[in-house]
Amino acid sequence: MVEEEEFDEIDTESDEELESEVIDHGNGKMTERYHIVVDQGQELERIDKFLDNRLAGVSRNKIQEAAKEGCIIVNGKPQKSNYRVHPGDEISVMLPGEHFDFKLEPEDIPLNIVYEDEDVIVVNKPAGMVVHPAHGNFTGTLVNALAFHIGENNHFDTNDTRPGLVHRIDKNTSGLLVIAKNEAAKVNLAKQFFYHTVNRRYQALVWGDIEEQEGTISGNIGRNPRDRKSMAIFPEESGIGKPAVTHYRVLERFGYVTLIECKLETGRTHQIRVHMKSKNHPLFNDDVYGGNKLLRGTTFAKYRKFVDNCFEIMPRQALHAKTLEFKHPRTGKIMSFDSEIPADMAEVIEKWRVYSQAGRTWADED
């Protein structure tokens, strides 16, 4: 098996360590035990709220009851629900109840398959599709679709929420993914991602006219302590988050927005999105990092209507995983794939191209 602590490309949800186990006491009674090591970027927060955000399917009332019974232990001492967690805290939680027994359900969902053989499958994921089942999304994911497509396969474990996955892309990002169809392929591909020998290039439309033609953004990426749904950059010496490197170059300039290509060395959660935000060039219509507002240009009504129309055409961040290159896990042959920019993003790019070529006059006037 591929251990996530060794090959952590797909472990992109958080830098916190969360382990769980179920203790069966017989007679239908069982206890679920959790162990969490709080990451270094965590701000002070009530422990009941902290756990409520992290333990899927566990209510805050149940967490508070566990605290009353002395079943929440922090650094070896029982704590009440109003205890405020600190960076580095080790938390153990004992919860009585039924354990959720996950089983992956195959679903007949159409897939855009670019390539497939006995070891790997390469798909072009549409925007809006979640890659793997998780809390709130146990159906309708890419993995559910793959389970149906692959069918009976002893190496595709339906008890695993992420069978065959060695990397992933965000729900509202489109583009290429490679999935392993057996354990040997998974180990081989995971090593390639771990050692950064996989070539991945994205295209993104960002706000603003980027001054330089190309550049590199680096800095640790970790969970934003002020907003757990987003990520943030931390200094490399801080020890917070994980190292991340993004290379970018300008493909086309449209005045108020720029089309760029990004090459990843690492694969962190929201990497391109948070890196470009740090340069004050958030992705166009990125609702998490502020790109869904009018950030450049004029205040004239026609221009605002033009931008709003672009948002309506493409109700997501303008990001597409366009190319993917790796060594085949069995033959060692270089496998290279390229995908078309999806229709929604292509239409928005063309609208900006026409607007830019028109001298930005028709929409700049009331």
N, C-alpha and C positions, 0 to 999 in steps of 0.2 A: 504493500500500500504506500501511496505517496503521503508523507507526513507534512502537514501544513506549516509546522515550525521550520521545516527544512526548505520546502519549496512553497513560498507564501504568495505567489503572484495572484491567486484568486482569493486570498484572505484579505479583502480590501474593505471590510465593513468597519473595522475599528482596531486600534492598537491594544485595547483591553483584552486580557485573557479571560475567557469564560468557559468553564467546564461544568458538565452536569452528569449525574448518574442516577439511576433508579435502584432503590433498595426494596426488594420484594419480601415482605414479612409473612407471606402466606395469608390464607383466609380472605383474599381480596384486598388486603391492606398493603400499602406501599408508601415509601417516602421518596420524594425527589430532592436531591441535594445539589446545590449550585456552589461553585467556587469562582470568585471574580477577583482579579487583580486590577485595581483602578489605574487608568493610564495617567501619565505625568501632566497632561494638559487639562485635567479635570478641575473645574472650579468647585467651591464649597456648595453642596446641595443636600437637601434632606434625603436620607437614605431610602425612605419609602418611595419618594418620587424618582430617585435614581434607579431603584430596582424595577419600578413600574415601567420605565422606559426600556428595560433590557430583558426582562423575563417574559417571553411570549406566552400569552394565554393565562397569565397570572394577574389577578386583580389587585388593586392597591389595598383594598380591604383585607384580602388574604395576607398580603405582606405585613400590614399593620398588626394583624392577629398573631402572625409568626413572631413579630418583635415583642409583643406582650408576653408570649410564652417563652421568651429567651432563646428563640431559634434563629436569630440573626446575630452572628458572631463577627466582630471586626477586630482584626489583629489579636485574636484570642480572647476577647471580652464581649459579653452580650451587650447589645445596644438597643435603645428604644427607637421608635420610628422617626423621631425628630433629630437623631444624630446626623451630623453633616459630614459627608464623605470627603476625604482628602486624597490628593495624588499618592499613589503607591499603597493605599489601603488594601488589605487582603480580607475579603468578605466571604463568609460561608453562610448559606441559607438552607434550612431544612423545612420542606413543605410537605405536609401529608396530602394525599389525594391520588387521583388517577394520572398515570403517565400517558401523554399523547403518543400513540403508536403511528408513526408516519409510514405510509406506503405510497410510492409514486404511482399516479394513475396515468396510463397512456391516453393521449387525446389525439383525435384525428384533426390536426391543425395543419394547414398547408405550410410547406417549407420551401424556401428558395435555396435549393441545394446547388452549390457551385461545383463541388467535387466530392466523390465518395469512393472508398475502396474498403478492404477488409480491416484496415487499421484506423483510418481517420475519416471524418466527414467535415467538409467546409461549408458553412451556410452564410447567407447574406441576411442578417436579422433586420426586420423592419423596425422603425421607431414605434414605441408604444408597447413592445413585447418585453416582458421581464425574462431574464435569462434562466433563473432557477427558482424553484419553490422556496418561499420563506414566509414568515408571519404576515398574513394578509394577502398573500399571493400563492396559494397552494395549487391553483389550477391555471390553465391558459398560458403557461410559460413555455419557453423554448425547449426545456428539458422534458416537459410533458409531451410535446410534439415529437421529440427525438425518440422517446420511449415507444411511441406508437409506430414511428417509421422503422426503427431498428427491429422491433418485435422481439421474439424470443432470442435472447443472447445472454449466455451465462456470465459474460463479462460486464453487462450493463445492469448494475445493481439497482433494483427498484426500491430498495430500502434506504438508498442514499439520495439526499436532496440535490446533489451536484455530481451525478455520475459522468465521468469522462471529461469534466471541465478542468481546464488548465489556465484559462483566463476568461474574462467576461467584459461586457460593455454595459453602460447604463441603460435603463429602460427606454429613455427617450433619445438615445443615440442609435443610429442605424449603422450597419456595416458587417464586416467579415469576422467570423469566429471559426476556430478549428476545435473539434471535439474528438477525443480519443475513444475508440470503440473497444479497446481491451486494456488490461492493466499494463502490459509492456509498453504500449504506445503512450499511455498516460504518464508513466515514469519518464520516458524519453523526452516527451514534449515538455513536461514540467521542468526538466533540467535545462532545456533550451531557453525557457522563459526565465528561469532563475539566473542563468549566466548571461542573459540579455543578448542572445544570438538570434532571436527572432526579430525580423524587420517588420515593424508596423508603422504605417503612415495614415494620418487622418487629414481630412480637410475641414476647415471651420471658417465660418463667417463671424468676424468680431467687430465690435464697435470701435470706431476711431481710425485714424490714418496712422498706422504704425511707422514711427520715424525711421528705424533701421530696416534694411532689406532682409536680414536674418539675425538670429540670436539664439541664446540658450538660457533657460530658466531653471534654477535649481533651488533646493530648500526642502526641508522635511515637511511632509504632509501628514496631518493628524486630524482627529475629530475636533471641530470648533467647540471650545468649552462653553461658548455663549449660545450656540445653536447646534444641537446634536444631529440635525438633519443635513448639516453642511460641513465642509472641511476647511482647514486653514493652513497657512504656511508658518512654520516655526524655524528659527535659526538652527543650523546643523549642530551647533555646539550645545543646544538646549537639551538634547536627549529626548525630545518630544516628537512623536510621529515617526515616519519612516522616510529615508532618503528618496527623492524623486528628481528626475531630470527630463526636461522636455526641450527638444530642438525645434525651432520654427523658421520658416522662410515665407516671404510674401509672394503670392501667386498673382494677385490682381488687386488694384486699388480702385475704390469707388468713391473716394472723398470722405464720406462720413462713416463708411464701413470698409473693412479689408478682408479679402479672401486669403487665407494662409494654409500652409501645409505644416503639420506637426509630426515629428518623429519621436517616438517614446523610447527611452532607455529602461524605464520602470513602468509598472502598472498599478498605480495607486487609485483609490477611490476619487473620482472627479478630477483626475490629475490635470488634464488640459484645461478644464473649466476653472479650477482654482488658480492655476498658474497664470492664465491669461487675465483673470480678475486681478491678480497681484500686480500686473503691468498696467492696470487701469484700462484694459481692453477686454471686458467680459464678452462672452459669446452672445451673439444676437439672439434675443428672445429666451435667454436662460433665466428662468424664474427663481432659481435658487441663489444665483450670484448677481442679480440686479440687471441682467441684460434684457429684461422684458419691459424696460422703460425707454423713453426717448432720451438717449444719452448724448447724441451729437446732432448738429444741424440747427435748423431754424425753429422758431416758434409759430410759424405761419400755419394756418389751418390746413392748407392743401398738403403741406409736407407731413404734418401729423397724421392726416388721413392716409397718406401714402405708406407711412411706417405701420400704422394700425392694420392696413390691408395686408402688409407683409406678415405681420404677426398672425393674422387670421389664416393665411395660406399655409403657414408653417407654425403650428401651435406647440413648438418645442424648441430646444436649443439647436442651433445650426451646427451640428457635428456629425461627421460620417467617417467610419473606419474604412478607408478606401482600399488600401493594399495590405497584403499579408504575405510574408515569406518565411519559410522554415524548412528544416531538413526532414525528409520523410523518416519516421521513426524506425522503419524496417530496412529500407534501401539506402538511406543516406542521401538520396537525390534532393536537390533544391526544388522546392515547390513554391511557385509564385502565383499570386492571385490578385486580380484587380476588379473593382466593382464600380458600377455607374453611380453617380450622385443621384439619390432618390428624387422623385418628381417634385415634392414640395420644396425641398432645398434648392433644387435646380431652378425652379420658377422664381424663387425669391432672389437668387443670384442674378438671374437674367433681368429682373425688374430693376435691381440696383445698377446693373451694367448699362441699361438703357437710360436710366436717370442720370448716371454719371456722364455718359456720352452726350446727353442733351445739354450739358453745361450747368446742371443743377439750377435751372431757372424756372421751369414750368411749375414746379412744386414749391418754389421759394417765395411765391407771391400770393397774397390773399386775393 
